[in-house]
Amino acid sequence: MSGLQVEGLTKTFGGLVAVAGVSLVAEHGSVLGLFGPNGAGKTTLFNLISGALRPDGGRVLLDGSDITHLPAHKRAQRGLARTFQIVKPLNELSVMENIMVPLARESLRRLLPLGRYRTRAREEQARVLLERVGLQTHALSPAGALPLGMKKRLEVARALALKPEVLLLDEPLAGLSLKDAQLVLEVVSAAREEAAVVLIEHNVRLAMAACDHAVVMEAGAVIASGAPEAVKRDQRVIEAYLGESFHA
């Protein structure tokens, strides 16, 4: 299968079950939205998928190959890329240089002179990525000087520079204005053309519209899975989001 397959992932911390036998599938060419209240286990699940944590049970498959016991950097090499809730660009480098670092990862791994990473081909690839996320006019600006919305788009572009088979996005809309959130979602929607995209998001109304499939977690377990419109009407989902307009 092309994409990500999670089978019965489980993780406990002492007596707390953080992830309880979660299974899901994210296919190439689609966006899967992962939703749930705070403490539902979403980020822990991402940590298990990306290799930041080791599961107590279950498997992670990437394009049909079992990567459950691979370290995070090996999973990245296989085609799994991830962003984080708190964006951390290389602040002193320019926006373009932030893109060129992941583009030049093979050269950097071989400890070649730093100047060798900046080739004409990589500069062109970086320009294409920056144009995709609407940052082409900021290519020479220091990444640390960008406002949050632009940093979020830069984070997605850096992940795409890895040419992933699976792209994990952890709350890419958090803290953004409506305009910036819509711009990021346009980038996310376009990313499905080259990867299986899995999106954690609390801005349900906006994010659901960009998803092909939705999964809702509560207390570490999946309580609903399916087409976004059907999931929003699921009574278990409505109850899990009591006091929020999740189903509006």
N, C-alpha and C positions, 0 to 999 in steps of 0.2 A: 504494500500500500504506500502511496506517495503522501508524505506528511507525518503527522504525529499521532501515535496511539499510546494511550495510558491505560494500563490494566491493573485495577485493584490496588492502587497506591495507598499505603498506610504509613502514618508517622505518629508516634507518641512521644511526649515529653513528660517523663515521670508517669503520673496517673492521668495526664491530660491527653486525650485523643485529638490531635490537631487535624489530621486527614484520615478519613475512615473509609478505606476501600474504594477510592474514587477511580472511575473509568470514564474516558472520553476519547473522542476521535476528532482531529482537526485535519481536514483534507487540503491538499494543495489547490489553490484557486478559491479559497473561501476564508471568511472571517468568523471565528468562533468567539462569542462574548461570554466571559466568565463573571458572574455577578453574585452578590450576596452581601449581607451586613458585615460590619467590622467584626473581626474575630471568626469569620466563617471558615477560614483556612485557605483562602485564595492565594495569598503570597507564599504561604508554606508550600502549597502545591507547586507554584512556580519554582521555588527553591529546589524541590525534589526533581522536577523536570529538567532544570538547568544544571543540576549537579552540585549546587551549593549545600544541599543536605542529602544524606543517604536515607532511603526509605527502610522501614522495618519490614515491608512486604510489598509485593506488586512489581510491575515492570514498566519501563519506558522504551518505546520503539520509535526509531526515526527512519522513515522510508523502509520499514520492515525489519530493520536491524536492531537488536537489543543493545541499548546503550546504558542500561540501568547502573552498571558498575564502572562506567567511565568517569574520570574527573571532568570538571567543568570545561577546562581548556580543550580537552579531547572532543567533547560534545560540540564546542564551538567550531572546531576544525571539521567536524562531520556535517555542519550546516545548521546549527541551532544558535540563534542570536537572541539577546534579551536586552530590554531597557529596564530602568528602575524608576521607582516613584520619585526619588530625588535626583534630578539631573546633575551630572558632574562632568561637564565638558573640560577639555584641557584649556583652562582659562587664558593662559599666556600665549597660546598659539592662535593663529587666525582661524576663521571659520573653515576656510578651504583646507588648512593644515589638519584640522580636526577630522576631516573626511579622508585625507590622504594617509593618515596613520593606519587605519584599518585596511585601506587599499594596499598598503605596502607591508602588510603583516609578514609575508614570507621573507622579504628582504631583511626586515628588522630581526626576525628569528635567527637569521644566519649571521647577525652581528656585522653586517656590511657598514661602511661609512655612511653616516646619516644623510649626507648629500645625495647618495645613490637612490634614495627612496623617491625623490621628486623627479620623476620622468615625465616627458610630454604626454605619454599615454595615460598616466595616472592623473595628471592635471585635467585632462579632458574628461576622464571618468568622474572626477570630483565635480567639475562644472555641471555635468549632466545631472548628478545627484542633487546638487544645490538648486538647480533649476526645478527639479521635481518637487522640492519642498519649499520653493519660493524664497530662497535665500541667496540667489545669484548676485544681487546687488550688495550683499554684505560679505562677500567672499574674503575680503582683506581685513575685515573688522576683527578685533580680538573677541574670541568666543565668550569670554567672561563679561563683556559689555552688552551682550544681547539681552533683551527683555525675556521673561519666562516663556512666553508663547513661542518665540523664535528658538530658544534653547530646546524646547520640546521637539520642534521640527528637526533641529540639528541632531538630537539624540536618535530620532528615527532614521535619519539619513546615515548616521554612523553605523547603525545596525544593518541597514541595507547594503552598506559598502562591503560587508562580510559575505554578500551574496547567499543569504541563508535559504535553507529549505523550509525552516520553521522560524517564525518571528514571534517572540513573546513580548507583549507590551504591557507594562505594569502601570496602570493609571496615567496614561498619556494626556488626559484632559484635566487632571487635577490642578486647581488654581488658575485655570484659564478663563478669559472672557468668552462670551458666546462666539464672537467672531474668530478668535484664535482657536477655540475648540473645533469649530467647523472646518477651519483650514487643516488642522491636524487630522481630523477624520477623513478629509479628502485624500490625504497622503496615505492613511491606513487603508482606505478602500482600494486605492491604486496598487498597494503592496500585494494584494491577493493575486495579482497577475503573475507573480514570481515566487510566492511562498504560501505556506499555510500560516495564517495569522491567528494568534490567540490573544485576546484583549481582556485585561481586568479593568473594570471601570465602575465608578459609583454614579457617574452622570448617566443614569439609565435611559432617560428619554432620548438623549442625543446618540448614545452608543448603540442602542438597540437597532436604530435605523440603519446602521452601517454593517450589521451582523447578518450572516446567513444562517447561523445556528446559535442558540443560547443555552447556557448551562447555569443553573443557580445552585449555590452551596449554602448550607446552614449547619453550624456546629460540626464542620469537618466533612459533611456528607453531601452528596448531590440529591436535591429534593425535586428538581425538575430539569428536563432536557428536551429540546425540540426547536421548532420554528419559533422565532421571537414573539410573534403575535399570540401564539398558543401558550407560550410560557408566561407571558404577562397576565393571562387570564387564569392561570393555575391557582387554585385556592391556597395551596401550601405556600406558594410564592407570595401571595397577597398577605398571608398571615405572618410570614417571616419578615416582611417589610411593613408591619403594622405601624401606622403613624406617618408613613411616607406615601407619596403618590406614584408608587412604582407602576401600578396598573392603569394609570390615567391615560 
